[in-house]
Amino acid sequence: MAGQSGMEIDHPRRGGRRSLQLHVMAAPIESPCRNLCSLDAERRGCTGCGRTLDEIVHWRSMTDAQRAVVMARVQDFEPLRRPAP
């Protein structure tokens, strides 16, 4: 099967050798989060990374294709600067 390799390992509790299948997957798409998290005035999106609230909430469950669409949209997003206290 593509993306898999097999090997045997010793498994002392199970009394012998067992086959172990390793699933080799591509690295997940990184989050665009910049640790500047703050919602805009309308509470629709993050002023730090440009993602919508829905995109932030569902980021981990999105497919790579869905994440790629978001990444393309926010790639040139400039974080809004907060006024100094």
Contacts in CASP RR format, 6 or more apart in sequence:
PFRMAT RR
TARGET T0000
AUTHOR 0000-0000-0000
METHOD contacts of the structure
MODEL  1
MAGQSGMEIDHPRRGGRRSLQLHVMAAPIESPCRNLCSLDAERRGCTGCG
RTLDEIVHWRSMTDAQRAVVMARVQDFEPLRRPAP
3 23 0 8 1.000
3 24 0 8 1.000
3 25 0 8 1.000
4 21 0 8 1.000
4 22 0 8 1.000
4 23 0 8 1.000
4 24 0 8 1.000
5 21 0 8 1.000
5 22 0 8 1.000
5 24 0 8 1.000
6 19 0 8 1.000
6 20 0 8 1.000
6 21 0 8 1.000
6 22 0 8 1.000
7 19 0 8 1.000
7 20 0 8 1.000
7 22 0 8 1.000
8 17 0 8 1.000
8 18 0 8 1.000
8 19 0 8 1.000
8 20 0 8 1.000
9 17 0 8 1.000
9 18 0 8 1.000
9 20 0 8 1.000
10 16 0 8 1.000
10 17 0 8 1.000
11 17 0 8 1.000
11 18 0 8 1.000
26 64 0 8 1.000
28 64 0 8 1.000
28 67 0 8 1.000
29 64 0 8 1.000
29 67 0 8 1.000
29 68 0 8 1.000
29 71 0 8 1.000
31 49 0 8 1.000
31 59 0 8 1.000
32 49 0 8 1.000
32 50 0 8 1.000
32 51 0 8 1.000
32 70 0 8 1.000
32 71 0 8 1.000
32 74 0 8 1.000
32 75 0 8 1.000
32 77 0 8 1.000
33 46 0 8 1.000
33 49 0 8 1.000
33 51 0 8 1.000
34 48 0 8 1.000
34 49 0 8 1.000
34 79 0 8 1.000
36 46 0 8 1.000
36 47 0 8 1.000
36 48 0 8 1.000
36 49 0 8 1.000
36 79 0 8 1.000
37 46 0 8 1.000
37 48 0 8 1.000
37 49 0 8 1.000
38 46 0 8 1.000
38 47 0 8 1.000
38 48 0 8 1.000
38 80 0 8 1.000
38 82 0 8 1.000
39 45 0 8 1.000
39 46 0 8 1.000
39 47 0 8 1.000
39 53 0 8 1.000
40 46 0 8 1.000
40 47 0 8 1.000
40 80 0 8 1.000
43 53 0 8 1.000
44 52 0 8 1.000
44 53 0 8 1.000
45 51 0 8 1.000
45 52 0 8 1.000
45 53 0 8 1.000
45 56 0 8 1.000
46 53 0 8 1.000
46 56 0 8 1.000
47 79 0 8 1.000
47 80 0 8 1.000
48 77 0 8 1.000
48 79 0 8 1.000
48 80 0 8 1.000
49 74 0 8 1.000
49 77 0 8 1.000
49 79 0 8 1.000
50 74 0 8 1.000
50 77 0 8 1.000
51 59 0 8 1.000
51 70 0 8 1.000
51 74 0 8 1.000
55 62 0 8 1.000
55 70 0 8 1.000
59 67 0 8 1.000
59 70 0 8 1.000
62 70 0 8 1.000
END
